[in-house]
Structure formats: structure tokens, C-alpha cells
């Protein structure tokens, strides 16, 4: 039997109803379409949460120094 003729699912024990086979087919098809979960890409410190929520920059003497990262 060629690969094109072989069934995708085969019941090896028991006697499922047509409804049970249909439900199983839907679940297997849905799982086969799922994409694998990707791990989040680690980002550098340039994308830190704290930088997005820091105080606004203040112009004036020493402003360039204050604009740098500080803990």
C-alpha cells in the first residue's frame, strides 16, 4: 500500500462510533496545525521596562548627564 492510500488514523482496539471518529479527527487535525511555541527572544538593556517609564528629560546644565542611565 502506498503512502497516499494509507489511512491517517487507524483504530487498533474498540469500536468507536462515527461521531467519536469525527471528533478524534478534528482534534488530531487541529493539533497538527498548531505552530510550536517560540521562546521569547531576550532583549538587551536598551529595551528595558524602566526606560519607558522614567522621568522626562530636563534641559539645562547637566541635562546630558541626567539623560544617561542611572540606577
C-alpha positions as CSV (number, residue, x, y, z in Angstrom):
1,X,0.0,0.0,0.0
2,X,1.5,3.4,-1.0
3,X,1.6,6.4,1.4
4,X,-1.2,8.1,-0.5
5,X,-3.5,5.1,0.2
6,X,-2.7,4.5,3.8
7,X,-5.2,5.9,6.3
8,X,-4.1,8.7,8.5
9,X,-5.8,7.2,11.6
10,X,-6.2,3.6,12.5
11,X,-8.3,2.1,15.3
12,X,-6.5,-0.8,16.9
13,X,-8.8,-1.6,19.7
14,X,-12.5,-0.9,20.4
15,X,-15.3,0.1,18.2
16,X,-15.7,3.9,18.1
17,X,-18.9,5.4,16.6
18,X,-18.7,7.6,13.5
19,X,-19.2,10.7,15.8
20,X,-16.3,9.6,18.0
21,X,-14.0,9.1,15.0
22,X,-15.1,12.5,13.7
23,X,-14.3,14.2,17.0
24,X,-10.9,12.5,17.1
25,X,-10.1,13.5,13.6
26,X,-10.9,17.1,14.4
27,X,-8.7,17.1,17.4
28,X,-5.8,15.5,15.6
29,X,-6.1,17.9,12.6
30,X,-6.2,20.9,15.0
31,X,-3.1,19.7,16.8
32,X,-1.2,19.1,13.6
33,X,-1.9,22.7,12.5
34,X,-0.5,24.3,15.8
35,X,2.7,26.0,15.5
36,X,5.4,25.2,18.0
37,X,5.6,27.8,20.8
38,X,8.6,30.0,20.4
39,X,10.6,31.1,23.4
40,X,10.7,34.9,23.8
41,X,13.7,36.5,22.4
42,X,15.8,38.0,25.1
43,X,16.3,41.7,24.6
44,X,19.2,43.8,25.7
45,X,19.0,46.5,28.3
46,X,18.1,49.0,25.5
47,X,14.5,47.7,25.7
48,X,14.2,47.8,29.4
49,X,10.8,48.5,31.1
50,X,12.3,51.1,33.3
51,X,13.5,53.3,30.4
52,X,9.9,53.6,29.1
53,X,8.7,54.8,32.5
54,X,11.5,57.2,33.6
55,X,11.0,60.8,34.4
56,X,11.0,63.2,31.5
57,X,14.4,64.7,30.5
58,X,15.2,68.1,31.9
59,X,17.0,70.6,29.7
60,X,19.7,72.8,31.2
61,X,23.1,72.5,32.9
62,X,24.0,68.8,33.5
63,X,21.0,67.6,31.4
64,X,23.1,65.4,29.2
65,X,24.4,63.7,32.3
66,X,20.9,63.2,33.8
67,X,19.7,61.7,30.5
68,X,22.1,58.8,30.9
69,X,21.0,55.6,32.6
70,X,21.1,55.7,36.3
71,X,20.1,53.1,38.8
